[in-house]
Amino acid sequence: INAEYGGIRMLKVFKPRTSLRNSFCVQKAGGNGVNPAPLSFFSRERITVSHASFFSSEAASTEKKKVNMELLKELRSLTQAPMNDCHRALVSADNDIDKALVDLKSVVLEKVKKKADRVAAEGLIGVAVHENAGVLVEVNCETDFCSRNGLFETLTDNVAKSLLKNTKATDGDVKGEQLQSLTVPSMQITRKSSQKASDEQVSEAVNNVIFKLGEAIVVRRARQLFVQKGVVAGYAHGTENETLGRIGTIVSVSTEPAVEPAAARQLASQLASHIATNNVLYLSRDTIPKDLLEAERVRRKGHLDEAQYSSQYCLMEGNFSSSEEHGKAMTGRDYLNKKENEWGCKIDVAFFSLKAGDGIKKKVTDFAEEVKKQAGKN
C-alpha cells in the first residue's frame, strides 16, 4: 500500500471486510481496539494499492510434511505415474494412499483428455462364443506396446464376455449405448489390503485402465451372431491368446436336418480359422456390395476382374484348404458340398469378422520435421 507521506506507516492493516481495494480495518500503532475506516479517509492522504500477497500457515505446514517413503514406493509401483506426481499426491493426501490414488487418477485422465486428438488405431479384437451365440469386440489404444499389456488384454476380454452374457437373439452391429451400459469386473487400481469392487460399467473400467497405462483407450465397436438351430465358433488371429487377436472371426453353422453338434462346431471352427487367416471379407460373390465393387473398379482405373476379386475375398469362391484333406485345395463351396454329401443335410453358413484399427487413419509423423519444429521453438 502506497501513501504520500511516511506517517501512514503508523497504521496497521487488518483483514479486509469486503474488498481489498476499498475498505480496511485499521488501528493506530500502540492504540487500543480497532477503528474501522477507509484508509484514505482516515489518513487524509492519497492511497494506492500496488500489489498484495497472502501467506497461509496451513500451506506452509503442508510443504514441511514428510512423505512416507514406503507408501511412495507402493504408489509408484501401483500406478507407474511419475515420481513427482506420486510425491505431490501423497503430500496433498497427508500420506493417505487411497486418497492419493483418487487424486492421481484425476490428474492422469485430465492429461489424456487434453490430448484427445491422439489417434487410437492399435488394439485387439475380443472373441467370445457359447453354443449358438458369439460376439466380437474391438478395443483400441494408441500403441502396439499398450495392446500387448496384460491389463489391456483383460479389459478387452472382459468386455467381450460381458457382451456375450447380455447378448440378444439378433445379428449385426451392437449399439454404443449397449456397450457402455455393460458391467465388467472392476479394473480399479487398489492396494492388496483394500477391498476391491466387484463390478463397474465399461466406461469406468476404461478410465481405470487409462489411469494405469496413460494412453487413449476406446471401446470402438462390436458385432454379435446368433443362430436358432445350430452352433457358433470363433477364432482370434495374430496373438497367442485363443480369445484375443488382431483379427477376430465368428462363424455360425446350421444344418437341416440337424447333425451332431460336435461335428458342426468343428466345421465352424475350420471356417473361422480360414476366414481370419486369409482375410476373407464376404460369404459369396453376390454378397459383395455393388457400391464397393464400383469404388474398387475406380481405384484400379477400370481394371477389375470380379471373378479374381471374388476368389480372393469370398469364402465360397476362394480356395479352401483343410488339414483333413492333406493340403488338397478346393473352393469353399466345394468343401461345403462335400460335407453336405457326407452328412446328408443342407448346410447354412454366416460369419462376421473384425480387424483392429481397420478404417482408422493413422497420423503419420515426420520425425525430422518434428525435431526442426522443436528446435525452432527453442
MIVEXRO-694579 format. One line per 10 residues: number of its first residue (from 0); their letters; for each residue z, y, x negated of N, C-alpha, C. Coordinates in steps of 0.2 Angstrom, whole numbers, plus 2048, in hexadecimal, padded with zeros to 3 digits. Layout:
// residues N
NUM	A	Z:Y:X:Z:Y:X:Z:Y:X; ... $
// end
This chain:
// residues 378
0	INAEYGGIRM	800:7FA:7FC:800:800:800:800:806:7FC; 7FB:80B:7FD:7FB:811:7F9:7FD:817:7FC; 800:81B:7F9:803:822:7FC:801:827:7F7; 802:82D:7FA:801:833:7F6:806:835:7F0; 80C:833:7F2:811:835:7ED:816:82F:7EC; 819:82F:7E6:81D:829:7E4:823:828:7E9; 825:82D:7ED:82B:82C:7F1:82A:826:7F6; 824:824:7F7:823:81F:7FC:826:818:7F9; 827:818:7F3:82A:812:7F0:831:811:7F2; 834:816:7F4:83B:816:7F7:83B:811:7FD $
10	LKVFKPRTSL	836:810:800:835:80C:806:834:805:805; 837:800:809:836:7F9:808:832:7F7:80E; 82D:7F3:80D:829:7F0:812:82B:7EA:815; 82C:7E9:81B:82E:7E3:81E:828:7DF:822; 82A:7DA:825:825:7D6:829:821:7DA:82E; 81B:7DB:82E:817:7DE:834:819:7DC:83B; 81A:7E1:83F:81B:7DF:846:814:7DD:84A; 80F:7E0:849:809:7DE:84C:803:7DE:847; 801:7E4:844:7FB:7E4:840:7FD:7E7:839; 7FB:7E4:834:7FD:7E6:82D:7FB:7ED:82C $
20	RNSFCVQKAG	7F6:7EF:82F:7F3:7F6:82D:7F6:7FB:832; 7F9:7F9:837:7FB:7FE:83C:803:800:83C; 807:7FA:83C:80E:7FB:83D:812:7F7:839; 817:7FA:836:81C:7F6:831:823:7F7:833; 827:7F3:831:82E:7F4:832:831:7F6:82B; 834:7FC:82A:836:7FF:824:83D:801:824; 840:801:81E:847:804:81D:847:808:817; 84B:80D:816:84C:810:810:850:80C:80B; 84E:80D:805:851:809:7FF:859:80B:7FF; 85D:806:800:864:807:800:867:808:807 $
30	GNGVNPAPLS	862:809:80C:865:80A:812:868:804:816; 86B:806:81B:86E:800:81F:869:7FF:826; 867:7F9:827:864:7F8:82D:85C:7F9:82C; 858:7F8:832:851:7F9:832:84F:7FE:836; 84B:802:833:848:808:837:840:807:838; 83E:804:83E:837:803:83F:833:809:840; 82E:80A:83D:82A:810:83E:823:80F:83A; 81E:812:83C:818:812:838:819:816:832; 816:813:82C:818:816:826:815:81D:825; 80F:81E:828:80D:825:827:811:82A:82B $
40	FFSRERITVS	814:828:830:818:82C:834:81E:82D:831; 821:828:82E:828:828:82B:828:82D:824; 822:82C:820:822:82F:81A:81F:836:81A; 81B:837:820:817:83D:820:812:83D:81A; 80F:838:818:80A:837:813:804:833:816; 7FF:834:812:7F9:830:814:7F9:829:811; 7F9:824:815:7FB:81D:812:7F4:819:813; 7F3:815:80E:7ED:811:80F:7EF:80A:80C; 7EC:805:80F:7EE:7FE:80D:7E8:7FB:809; 7E9:7FA:803:7E3:7F8:7FF:7E2:7F0:7FF $
50	HASFFSSEAA	7E8:7EC:7FE:7E7:7E5:7FF:7EE:7E2:800; 7EE:7DC:802:7F4:7D8:803:7F4:7D1:801; 7F9:7CE:7FF:7F9:7C7:7FE:800:7C4:801; 800:7BE:802:805:7BB:805:808:7B5:801; 80E:7B4:801:811:7AF:7FD:815:7AA:802; 814:7A4:802:817:79F:806:81B:79A:801; 822:79A:803:826:796:7FF:825:78F:800; 822:78D:806:821:786:808:81B:784:804; 815:788:803:810:786:7FF:811:786:7F8; 816:78A:7F6:818:789:7EF:81B:783:7ED $
60	STEKKKVNME	820:781:7F2:823:77B:7F1:81F:775:7F2; 819:775:7F6:814:770:7F6:811:76E:7EF; 80F:774:7EC:80C:773:7E5:811:76F:7E0; 817:770:7E2:81C:76D:7DD:81E:766:7DF; 81B:764:7E4:81D:75D:7E6:819:758:7E2; 81D:753:7E0:81B:74D:7DC:817:748:7E0; 812:745:7DD:80E:740:7E1:810:739:7DE; 812:735:7E2:813:72E:7E1:80D:72B:7DE; 80D:729:7D7:808:727:7D4:805:720:7D6; 80A:71C:7D9:808:715:7DB:804:716:7E2 $
70	LLKELRSLTQ	807:71B:7E6:803:71C:7EC:7FC:71F:7EB; 7FC:723:7E6:7F5:726:7E4:7F0:721:7E2; 7F3:71C:7DE:7EF:717:7DB:7ED:712:7E1; 7F1:711:7E6:7EF:70D:7EC:7EA:711:7F0; 7EB:717:7F1:7E7:71B:7F6:7E0:71B:7F3; 7DF:71C:7EC:7D9:71C:7E9:7D6:715:7E9; 7D9:710:7E9:7D7:709:7E9:7D4:708:7F1; 7D8:70A:7F5:7D6:709:7FC:7D0:70D:7FE; 7CF:713:7FC:7CA:717:7FE:7C4:718:7FA; 7C5:717:7F3:7C0:719:7EE:7BE:720:7EE $
80	APMNDCHRAL	7C2:724:7F1:7C1:72C:7F1:7C3:72F:7EA; 7C0:735:7E9:7C2:738:7E2:7C9:739:7E1; 7CB:738:7DB:7D3:738:7DA:7D6:73F:7DC; 7D2:744:7DB:7D4:74B:7DD:7D6:74B:7E5; 7D1:748:7E8:7D2:748:7F0:7D8:744:7F2; 7D9:73E:7EE:7DE:73A:7F0:7E5:73E:7EE; 7E5:741:7E9:7EB:745:7E7:7ED:74A:7EC; 7E7:74E:7EE:7E8:754:7F2:7EB:751:7F9; 7E8:74B:7FB:7EA:749:802:7F1:746:802; 7F3:743:7FC:7FA:741:7FC:7FF:747:7FB $
90	VSADNDIDKA	7FD:74C:7F8:802:752:7F8:802:755:7FF; 7FD:756:802:7FD:759:809:801:754:80E; 801:74E:80D:804:749:811:80B:748:80F; 80D:74B:80A:814:74A:807:815:742:805; 810:740:802:811:739:800:811:733:805; 80E:736:80B:80E:731:811:806:72E:810; 806:728:80E:7FF:726:80D:7FB:724:813; 7FE:723:818:7FA:722:81F:7F8:728:821; 7FC:72E:821:7F9:734:823:7F4:737:81E; 7F4:735:817:7EF:737:812:7E9:733:814 $
100	LVDLKSVVLE	7E9:72D:816:7E3:72A:818:7DF:72D:81E; 7E3:730:823:7E0:733:828:7DD:73A:826; 7E0:73D:821:7DE:744:81F:7D7:743:81A; 7D7:73D:816:7D2:73C:812:7CC:73A:816; 7CD:736:81C:7C7:734:820:7C4:73A:823; 7C7:73F:825:7C4:745:828:7C0:749:823; 7C3:749:81C:7BF:74C:817:7B9:749:816; 7B9:742:815:7B3:73F:813:7AD:73F:819; 7B0:73F:81F:7AB:73F:825:7A8:746:825; 7AC:74B:824:7A9:752:824:7A4:753:81E $
110	KVKKKADRVA	7A5:750:818:7A0:750:813:799:74D:815; 79A:747:818:794:743:81A:790:747:820; 794:74A:824:791:74E:82A:78D:754:827; 790:757:821:78C:75D:81E:785:75A:81B; 785:754:81A:77F:751:817:77B:74D:81C; 77B:750:822:777:74C:827:770:74B:826; 76D:74F:822:766:74E:821:764:748:81C; 769:745:81A:768:73F:815:765:73A:81A; 760:736:817:75C:731:81A:760:72A:819; 761:727:81F:764:720:81E:75F:71B:820 $
120	AEGLIGVAVH	75B:719:81B:755:714:81C:756:70D:819; 75C:70C:816:75E:705:814:762:702:819; 764:6FC:818:768:6F9:81D:767:6F1:81E; 76A:6EF:823:76A:6E8:825:768:6E7:82C; 766:6E1:82D:765:6DE:834:76A:6D9:835; 76E:6DA:83A:773:6D5:83C:770:6D0:842; 770:6C9:841:76E:6C4:845:773:6C0:848; 773:6C0:84F:778:6BC:852:775:6B8:858; 776:6B1:858:774:6AD:85E:779:6A9:860; 778:6A7:867:77C:6A2:86A:779:69F:86F $
130	ENAGVLVEVN	777:698:86F:774:694:874:76D:698:876; 76D:69B:87C:767:69E:87F:767:6A5:87E; 76A:6A8:87A:76A:6B0:879:76B:6B2:871; 768:6B7:870:768:6B9:869:767:6C1:868; 76A:6C4:863:769:6CB:862:767:6CD:85B; 764:6D3:85A:763:6D6:853:766:6DD:853; 769:6DF:84E:76C:6E5:84D:76A:6E8:847; 768:6EE:847:766:6F2:840:76B:6F7:83F; 76E:6F7:839:773:6FC:837:770:6FE:830; 770:705:830:76D:708:82A:772:70C:826 $
140	CETDFCSRNG	770:70C:81F:774:710:81B:76F:714:816; 772:717:811:76E:71B:80D:76B:717:807; 76F:713:804:76D:70F:7FE:76D:708:7FE; 769:704:7FA:769:6FD:7FA:770:6FB:7F8; 773:6FE:7F3:77A:6FD:7F1:77F:6FC:7F6; 77F:701:7FB:783:701:800:782:6FB:805; 77C:6FA:806:77A:6F4:80B:77C:6ED:808; 77E:6ED:802:780:6E7:7FF:788:6E7:7FF; 78B:6EC:801:792:6EC:801:795:6E8:807; 79B:6E4:805:79E:6E0:80A:7A0:6E3:810 $
150	LFETLTDNVA	7A2:6E9:810:7A5:6ED:815:79F:6EE:81A; 799:6F0:817:793:6F2:81B:791:6EC:81F; 791:6E6:81B:78E:6E0:81E:793:6DE:824; 799:6DF:823:79E:6DD:828:79D:6E1:82E; 79C:6E7:82D:79A:6EC:833:794:6E9:837; 78F:6E8:833:788:6E6:836:789:6DF:83A; 78D:6DB:837:78E:6D4:83A:792:6D5:840; 797:6D9:840:79C:6DA:846:798:6DD:84C; 794:6E2:84A:790:6E5:850:78C:6E0:853; 788:6DC:84F:784:6D7:852:787:6D2:856 $
160	KSLLKNTKAT	78D:6CF:854:791:6CB:858:794:6CE:85E; 796:6D4:85E:799:6D7:864:793:6D8:869; 78D:6DA:867:788:6DB:86B:786:6D4:86F; 786:6CF:86B:784:6C8:86D:789:6C6:873; 790:6C8:871:795:6C6:876:794:6CA:87C; 791:6D0:87C:791:6D4:882:78A:6D5:885; 785:6D0:882:77E:6D1:884:77D:6CF:88B; 778:6D2:88E:776:6D1:895:770:6CC:895; 76F:6C9:89B:769:6C5:89B:762:6C8:89C; 761:6CC:897:75B:6D0:896:758:6D0:88F $
170	DGDVKGEQLQ	751:6D1:88F:74E:6D2:888:74C:6D9:887; 74C:6DA:880:749:6E1:87E:74E:6E5:87A; 74D:6EC:87A:751:6F0:876:758:6F1:87A; 75D:6F3:876:763:6F4:878:764:6FC:878; 767:6FF:87D:768:706:87D:76E:708:879; 76D:70E:876:772:710:871:779:711:874; 779:713:87B:780:713:87E:783:70D:87E; 780:707:87F:783:701:87F:785:6FF:878; 781:700:873:783:6FF:86C:78A:702:86B; 78A:709:86C:790:70D:86A:796:70B:86E $
180	SLTVPSMQIT	795:708:874:79B:707:878:79E:700:876; 79B:6FC:872:79D:6F6:870:7A4:6F6:86C; 7A8:6F1:86C:7AE:6F1:868:7AD:6EC:863; 7B0:6ED:85D:7AF:6E9:857:7B6:6E8:854; 7B7:6E3:850:7BD:6E3:84C:7BE:6EA:848; 7C4:6EC:848:7C6:6F2:844:7C4:6F2:83D; 7C0:6F8:83B:7BE:6F8:834:7C3:6FE:830; 7C8:6FF:834:7CC:705:831:7D0:703:82A; 7D0:707:826:7D3:706:81F:7DA:707:820; 7DE:702:81F:7E5:703:81F:7E9:6FF:81A $
190	RKSSQKASDE	7EF:700:818:7F3:6FD:813:7F4:6F6:816; 7F5:6F1:812:7F7:6EA:814:7FD:6EA:818; 802:6EE:816:808:6EE:81A:808:6F1:821; 802:6F5:822:801:6F8:828:7FE:6F4:82E; 7FF:6F5:834:7FD:6F1:839:7F5:6F3:83A; 7F1:6EE:83A:7EA:6F0:83B:7E8:6EF:843; 7E4:6F4:845:7E2:6F4:84C:7DD:6EE:84D; 7DD:6EC:853:7D9:6E6:854:7D2:6E7:856; 7D0:6EC:85A:7C9:6EE:85B:7C8:6F6:85C; 7C2:6F8:85B:7C0:6FF:85B:7B9:6FF:85D $
200	QVSEAVNNVI	7B7:705:860:7B0:706:862:7AB:706:85C; 7A5:705:85D:7A0:704:857:7A0:70B:853; 7A0:711:857:7A0:717:854:7A6:718:84F; 7AC:716:851:7B2:717:84D:7B1:712:847; 7AF:70C:848:7AE:707:842:7A9:70A:83D; 7A4:70D:83F:79F:710:83B:7A2:716:837; 7A6:71A:83A:7AA:71F:836:7AE:71D:831; 7B2:717:833:7B6:714:82E:7B3:711:828; 7AD:70F:829:7A9:70C:823:7A6:712:81F; 7A4:717:823:7A2:71D:81F:7A7:720:81B $
210	FKLGEAIVVR	7AD:720:81D:7B3:722:819:7B4:71E:813; 7B3:718:813:7B3:714:80D:7AD:715:808; 7A7:715:80B:7A1:714:807:79E:71B:805; 7A0:720:80A:79D:727:808:796:728:809; 792:724:80D:78B:725:80F:78A:725:816; 785:728:818:783:729:81F:781:722:822; 784:720:827:783:719:82A:782:71A:831; 77C:716:834:77A:717:83A:779:710:83D; 77B:70F:843:779:709:847:773:70B:84B; 76D:709:848:767:70C:84B:764:709:851 $
220	RARQLFVQKG	763:702:851:760:6FF:857:762:6F8:858; 761:6F5:85D:762:6EE:85E:75D:6EB:864; 75C:6E5:863:758:6E1:868:75C:6DB:86A; 75B:6D8:870:75E:6D2:873:759:6CE:876; 75A:6C7:875:755:6C2:878:759:6BD:87C; 756:6BC:882:75A:6B7:887:755:6B3:88A; 756:6AC:88A:752:6A8:88E:756:6A3:893; 754:6A3:899:758:69F:89E:758:698:89D; 753:695:89B:753:68E:89A:74F:68C:893; 754:68C:88E:751:68B:887:756:68D:882 $
230	VVAGYAHGTE	754:68E:87C:759:68F:876:756:695:872; 75B:699:86F:759:69E:86A:75C:69D:863; 758:69E:85E:75A:69D:857:758:6A4:854; 75C:6A5:84E:75B:6AB:84A:75A:6A9:843; 757:6AE:83F:756:6AE:838:757:6B4:835; 75B:6B5:82F:75B:6BB:82B:758:6BA:825; 754:6BF:823:750:6BE:81C:751:6C4:818; 752:6C2:811:753:6C7:80C:75A:6C7:809; 75F:6C4:80B:765:6C3:808:767:6BC:808; 76D:6BA:805:770:6B4:805:774:6B2:80B $
240	NETLGRIGTI	775:6B7:80F:779:6B7:815:775:6B4:81B; 777:6AF:81F:773:6AC:824:773:6B0:82A; 777:6B5:82B:777:6BA:831:775:6C1:82F; 774:6C3:829:772:6C9:827:76C:6C9:823; 767:6CE:824:761:6CE:81F:75E:6D5:820; 759:6D6:81C:755:6DB:81C:750:6DB:822; 74E:6D5:824:74A:6D3:82A:74E:6CE:82E; 74E:6CF:834:752:6CB:839:74D:6C9:83F; 74D:6C2:841:749:6C0:846:74D:6BB:84B; 74C:6BC:851:74E:6B7:856:749:6B4:85A $
250	VSVSTEPAVE	749:6AE:85C:743:6AA:85F:746:6A6:865; 743:6A7:86A:745:6A2:870:740:69D:871; 742:697:873:73D:691:874:740:68E:87B; 73B:68E:87F:73D:68B:886:737:686:887; 739:680:88A:734:67B:88B:735:678:893; 72F:676:895:72F:673:89C:72B:66D:89C; 72E:667:89D:735:666:89E:739:667:898; 740:668:899:744:669:894:745:663:88F; 745:665:889:746:660:883:74D:661:880; 74F:65C:87C:755:65C:878:756:663:875 $
260	PAAARQLASQ	75C:667:877:75D:66D:874:75D:66E:86D; 75F:668:869:75F:668:862:758:669:85F; 754:665:862:74D:665:860:74A:66C:861; 74B:66F:867:748:676:869:74B:67B:864; 752:67A:862:755:67F:85E:752:67F:857; 750:679:855:74D:678:84E:746:67B:84E; 743:67A:853:73C:67E:853:73D:685:853; 742:688:857:743:68F:857:745:691:850; 749:68E:84D:74B:690:846:745:690:841; 740:68B:842:73A:68B:83E:736:691:83F $
270	LASHIATNNV	735:692:845:731:698:847:734:69F:845; 73B:69F:845:73E:6A5:843:73E:6A6:83C; 73E:6A1:838:73E:6A1:831:737:6A3:82F; 732:6A1:832:72B:6A2:830:729:6A9:832; 72B:6AC:838:72A:6B3:83A:72D:6B8:835; 733:6B7:833:737:6BB:82F:734:6BB:828; 732:6B6:825:730:6B5:81E:729:6B7:81D; 725:6B7:823:71E:6B9:823:71C:6BF:826; 721:6C3:828:720:6CA:82B:71B:6C9:831; 71D:6C4:835:719:6C3:83C:71B:6C9:841 $
280	LYLSRDTIPK	717:6CC:844:719:6D2:848:717:6D0:84F; 713:6CC:851:711:6CB:858:710:6C3:85A; 711:6C2:860:710:6BB:862:709:6B8:861; 705:6BC:864:6FE:6BA:864:6F9:6C0:864; 6F3:6BF:863:6EE:6C5:863:6EE:6C9:869; 6EF:6C6:86F:6EE:6CA:875:6F5:6CE:876; 6FA:6CD:872:700:6D1:873:701:6D7:86E; 6FB:6D8:86A:6FB:6DE:866:6F9:6E4:86A; 6FD:6E9:86A:6FC:6EF:86E:6F5:6F2:86C; 6F1:6F4:871:6EA:6F7:86F:6EB:6FD:86B $
290	DLLEAERVRR	6EF:702:86D:6F0:708:869:6F1:707:862; 6F5:701:860:6F7:700:859:6F1:6FD:856; 6ED:6F9:859:6E7:6F7:856:6E2:6FD:855; 6E2:701:859:6DD:707:858:6E0:70B:852; 6E6:70C:852:6E9:710:84C:6E8:70D:846; 6E8:706:846:6E7:702:840:6DF:703:83E; 6DB:703:843:6D4:703:841:6D2:70A:83E; 6D6:70F:841:6D5:716:83E:6D7:717:837; 6DD:713:836:6E0:713:82F:6DB:710:82A; 6D8:70B:82C:6D3:707:828:6CC:70A:828 $
300	KGHLDEAQYS	6CB:710:82B:6C5:713:82C:6C0:70F:82F; 6C2:70B:835:6BD:707:839:6BC:700:837; 6BF:6FF:831:6BE:6F8:82E:6C4:6F3:830; 6C4:6F1:836:6CA:6ED:838:6C7:6E6:83B; 6C9:6E1:838:6C7:6DA:83A:6CD:6D8:83E; 6CC:6D8:845:6D2:6D6:849:6D4:6CF:848; 6CF:6CA:847:6D1:6C3:846:6D5:6C3:840; 6D3:6C6:83B:6D7:6C6:834:6DE:6C9:835; 6DE:6CF:839:6E4:6D2:83A:6E9:6CE:83E; 6E6:6CA:843:6EA:6C6:847:6ED:6C0:843 $
310	SQYCLMEGNF	6E9:6BD:83F:6EB:6B7:83B:6F1:6B9:836; 6F1:6C0:834:6F6:6C2:830:6FD:6C4:833; 6FC:6C7:839:702:6C9:83C:704:6C6:843; 700:6C1:845:702:6BD:84B:704:6B6:84A; 709:6B4:84E:70C:6AD:84D:707:6A8:84F; 704:6A9:855:6FF:6A3:857:6F9:6A3:853; 6F6:6A9:851:6F0:6A8:84D:6F1:6A7:845; 6F7:6A9:843:6F8:6A8:83C:6FA:6A1:839; 6F9:6A0:833:6FB:69A:830:702:698:831; 704:692:832:70A:690:833:70B:68A:82F $
320	SSSEEHGKAM	710:68A:82A:712:684:826:719:682:827; 71A:67B:829:720:679:82A:722:673:825; 728:673:823:72A:66F:81E:729:667:820; 729:666:826:728:65F:828:721:65D:828; 71C:662:827:715:661:827:713:660:81F; 718:660:81B:717:660:814:712:665:811; 713:66B:813:70E:670:811:708:671:814; 706:66C:819:700:66D:81C:6FF:673:821; 6FA:677:820:6FA:67E:824:6F7:67D:82A; 6F9:680:82F:6F6:680:836:6F8:687:839 $
330	TGRDYLNKKE	6F4:689:83E:6F6:68F:842:6FD:68E:846; 700:693:848:706:692:84C:704:68F:852; 6FF:691:855:6FD:68E:85C:6FB:686:85B; 6F8:684:855:6F7:67D:854:6FE:679:853; 703:67C:850:709:679:84F:70D:678:856; 70D:67D:85A:710:67D:860:70C:678:865; 706:677:865:702:672:868:704:66B:866; 705:66B:860:707:664:85D:70E:662:860; 712:667:860:719:666:863:719:664:86A; 715:668:86E:714:666:875:712:65F:876 $
340	NEWGCKIDVA	70D:65D:872:70A:656:873:710:651:871; 714:652:86C:719:64E:86A:71F:64D:86F; 721:653:872:726:653:877:724:652:87E; 71E:653:87F:71B:652:886:71D:658:88B; 71D:65E:888:71F:664:88C:71B:66A:88A; 71C:66F:88E:719:676:88D:71F:67A:889; 71D:67D:884:721:681:880:720:689:880; 725:68D:882:724:694:882:728:697:87D; 725:69C:879:729:69F:873:729:6A7:874; 72F:6AA:873:72F:6B1:872:733:6B3:86C $
350	FFSLKAGDGI	732:6B9:86A:736:6BB:864:737:6C2:863; 73C:6C4:860:73D:6CB:85D:73E:6CB:856; 73C:6D0:852:73D:6D1:84B:73E:6D8:849; 743:6D9:845:745:6E0:843:745:6E0:83B; 743:6E6:838:743:6E7:831:747:6ED:82F; 74C:6EC:82B:750:6F2:829:74C:6F8:827; 74D:6FE:82A:74A:704:827:743:705:829; 740:700:82D:739:700:82F:738:707:834; 733:70B:832:732:711:836:735:717:834; 73A:716:82F:73E:71C:82C:73A:71F:826 $
360	KKKVTDFAEE	739:725:826:736:728:820:73B:72A:81B; 73A:727:815:73F:728:810:73D:72E:80C; 743:732:80A:742:738:807:741:736:7FF; 73A:738:7FD:739:737:7F6:73B:73D:7F2; 73F:73B:7ED:742:741:7E9:73E:741:7E2; 73B:746:7E0:739:747:7D9:73E:74A:7D5; 741:745:7D1:747:746:7CC:745:74C:7C7; 73F:74C:7C5:73D:751:7C0:73E:758:7C3; 73B:759:7C9:73C:75F:7CD:743:761:7CF; 747:75C:7D0:74E:75D:7D2:752:760:7CC $
370	VKKQAGKN	750:75D:7C6:754:75F:7C0:752:767:7BF; 74B:768:7C0:749:76F:7BF:74C:774:7C4; 74D:772:7CA:751:776:7CF:758:777:7CD; 75B:772:7CB:762:773:7C9:763:777:7C3; 75E:776:7BE:75E:77B:7B8:75D:782:7BA; 759:783:7BF:757:78A:7C1:75D:78D:7C4; 761:789:7C8:767:78C:7CB:76C:78E:7C6; 76C:78A:7C0:771:78C:7BB:76F:792:7B7 $
// end
